Amino acid sequence: MTEWTERELQQWCNEASERTFVYFYTPFCGTCRVAERMLQVILTIKPTLPIVKCNINYCPQVAQNWQIESVPCLVDVEAQSVSRKRYRMQDVNELLAWFQSGTD
């Protein structure tokens, strides 16, 4: 999973048209670490899934604009706008179903 800076994320938002999932986290959040492990499993199952991660501490403008309320947070971005967010990372199967419901 590639890590993007706020500048890279903003640049992508201004130029891209394809769907991408952005995972917001903080490095000292235990729940974020568990969620990231689940995302790594999902990427093993679906290696072409477009997921990037951003440390929310270094993305204050995007976090404010997208109204990120807490971490961990997955944001589904399509056509340069937020289509949905997910804060609950219960298990791999549930997350995989969430990704598939947005890409089918």
C-alpha positions as CSV (number, residue, x, y, z in Angstrom):
1,M,0.0,0.0,0.0
2,T,1.5,3.3,-1.1
3,E,1.6,6.2,1.3
4,W,0.6,9.6,-0.1
5,T,1.3,13.0,1.3
6,E,-1.4,15.7,1.4
7,R,0.1,17.3,-1.6
8,E,0.1,14.0,-3.6
9,L,-3.5,13.4,-2.6
10,Q,-4.7,16.9,-3.5
11,Q,-2.8,16.6,-6.9
12,W,-4.5,13.3,-7.6
13,C,-7.9,14.7,-6.7
14,N,-7.4,17.5,-9.1
15,E,-6.4,15.3,-12.0
16,A,-7.8,11.8,-11.6
17,S,-11.1,10.3,-12.7
18,E,-10.6,6.7,-11.5
19,R,-11.9,5.4,-8.2
20,T,-9.4,5.1,-5.3
21,F,-9.7,4.2,-1.7
22,V,-7.8,6.3,0.8
23,Y,-7.0,4.9,4.2
24,F,-6.5,7.5,6.9
25,Y,-4.6,6.5,10.0
26,T,-2.2,7.7,12.8
27,P,0.9,5.8,13.6
28,F,0.2,5.4,17.3
29,C,-3.3,4.1,16.9
30,G,-3.6,0.4,17.7
31,T,-6.9,0.0,15.9
32,C,-5.3,1.6,12.9
33,R,-2.5,-1.0,12.9
34,V,-5.1,-3.8,13.1
35,A,-7.1,-2.2,10.2
36,E,-3.9,-1.9,8.1
37,R,-3.2,-5.6,8.6
38,M,-6.7,-6.4,7.4
39,L,-6.1,-4.2,4.4
40,Q,-2.8,-6.0,3.6
41,V,-4.8,-9.3,3.6
42,I,-7.4,-7.8,1.3
43,L,-4.6,-6.6,-1.0
44,T,-3.2,-10.1,-1.1
45,I,-6.6,-11.3,-2.2
46,K,-7.3,-8.4,-4.6
47,P,-3.8,-7.0,-5.5
48,T,-5.3,-4.5,-8.1
49,L,-7.5,-2.8,-5.6
50,P,-6.5,0.9,-5.6
51,I,-5.8,1.6,-2.0
52,V,-3.5,4.3,-0.7
53,K,-2.8,5.4,2.8
54,C,-2.3,8.8,4.4
55,N,-1.2,9.8,7.9
56,I,-4.0,12.1,8.9
57,N,-1.5,14.2,11.1
58,Y,0.0,15.4,7.8
59,C,-3.2,15.9,5.9
60,P,-5.1,18.5,7.9
61,Q,-6.7,20.3,5.0
62,V,-8.0,17.2,3.3
63,A,-9.2,15.8,6.6
64,Q,-11.1,19.0,7.2
65,N,-12.5,19.2,3.7
66,W,-13.6,15.6,3.6
67,Q,-14.9,15.8,7.2
68,I,-12.9,12.9,8.5
69,E,-14.2,12.4,12.0
70,S,-11.8,9.8,13.4
71,V,-9.3,7.1,12.5
72,P,-9.1,4.6,11.1
73,C,-11.1,5.8,8.2
74,L,-11.5,4.4,4.6
75,V,-12.7,6.9,2.1
76,D,-14.1,5.9,-1.3
77,V,-13.1,8.7,-3.8
78,E,-14.7,8.6,-7.2
79,A,-14.8,11.4,-9.9
80,Q,-12.8,13.7,-7.6
81,S,-15.3,13.6,-4.7
82,V,-16.0,11.5,-1.6
83,S,-18.7,8.9,-2.3
84,R,-18.6,7.1,1.0
85,K,-16.6,6.7,4.2
86,R,-16.1,3.8,6.6
87,Y,-14.9,4.0,10.2
88,R,-15.7,0.5,11.4
89,M,-13.1,-2.2,10.5
90,Q,-14.6,-5.3,12.1
91,D,-13.1,-8.1,10.0
92,V,-11.6,-8.9,6.6
93,N,-14.8,-10.4,5.1
94,E,-16.8,-7.3,6.0
95,L,-14.2,-5.0,4.6
96,L,-13.9,-7.0,1.4
97,A,-17.7,-6.9,1.0
98,W,-17.5,-3.1,1.4
99,F,-14.9,-2.7,-1.2
100,Q,-16.8,-5.0,-3.6
101,S,-20.0,-3.2,-3.1
102,G,-18.3,0.0,-4.3
103,T,-16.5,-1.5,-7.3
104,D,-19.1,-3.9,-8.8
